[in-house]
Amino acid sequence: MRPLPPATVYVIGYHALTPISAASRVIGKPLNIECSSAIGWASGSSLIALARTSQGLTAYAMSDGHTVVPIDVATDTAGKPIRVGALFSAAIAASPNGAVVYVVGSNGNNKPGILTPIDTATGTSGRPIPVGVQPDAIAFSPDGKVAYVANVDDNTVTPIDVAKGTPGKAIPAQQGPNAFHILFTPDGRTAYVAGPEITPIDVATGTAEPAIPVDAGDIAITPDGKTLYALTYSSPTSTVTPIDTATNTPGTAISAQDGGELLMAPDGKTLYVVGQMGVMTPIDTATNTAAAAITDNRLVANDMAITPDGKTIYITDFEDSDIVPFDTATQTMGMPIKLKDVPQQVVVAP
């Protein structure tokens, strides 16, 4: 296997994918990729997926809603666009082994969507898999055997047998217009679906367990899988509720200013809450207490990603078309890195 290249920050905008060196913070040459599949703040739907195979690391970026562009991370070169078959694409995810990329496709309100598989070895799309109405999010189980697609309009989750490429029986799960999030516990036994209440799903049986009475616009989980955190939007102060995954019991809610998105540090010691108006609130996961909020009035944030070493968080600012590095050790915002395109999402590879 080829060695992984140094960490690169990828910012996807309306007209380009911009690579930035995480070490030097120097901007590379933008790749011209039209992205009409614009998504909102903290939607949980991804516009880009990273697939690791024996050939290296490839980024798959949703383009004009009908195609996906593969990008060689080592060389920052784009490959041949891959056609996907839906009215527009809503989300994308890669399997843990990098063998397949799933593209969630929506055909509009009140119409069933489809899931288009992409074989990463051949760079070709396969037969579409039918899912529910208005699919908006997808997640793979840690072992890669199953994928769950959240369908917001019919409040269901479609389980997909990855080996067979077939859908299973729909699982009921309440979802909301601003909560497109689904995640698996690290052991793969349970999946959680965000919404006006959180729905735990027993993966072995494919059945929904009793709902957790917490309104969740975003969810995150500790690396040991013991605590789930749910963000409840409110203005000017949101709340973050810790949930014991052994009992699915909510704990005492934690206040966070202007909360919009959750980001768990790689070591699981800190949960970061970032708000659209540039307020960052770190939460100590050992004590479930919030530190003093860090405010940067320059920011109108819409996404964030953390480096694998946990040292830097990159926050996109869609109003000023830049990205701001946040030093987790000093708890300070760095100088904005100016972009030539309006950022929508950010990911860090590897």
PyMOL commands that set and color helices and strands:
alter all, ss='L'
color gray80, all
select strands_A, chain A and resi 8-13+16-21+31-32+48-53+56-62+67-72+77-78+82-83+88-94+100-106+112-119+124-125+129-133+135-140+146-151+156-161+166-167+171-172+182-184+190-193+199-202+207-208+218-221+227-232+237-244+249-250+254-257+261-264+270-274+279-284+289-290+294-295+301-306+312-317+322-327+332-333+337-338+343-349
alter strands_A, ss='S'
color yellow, strands_A
deselect
rebuild
show_as cartoon
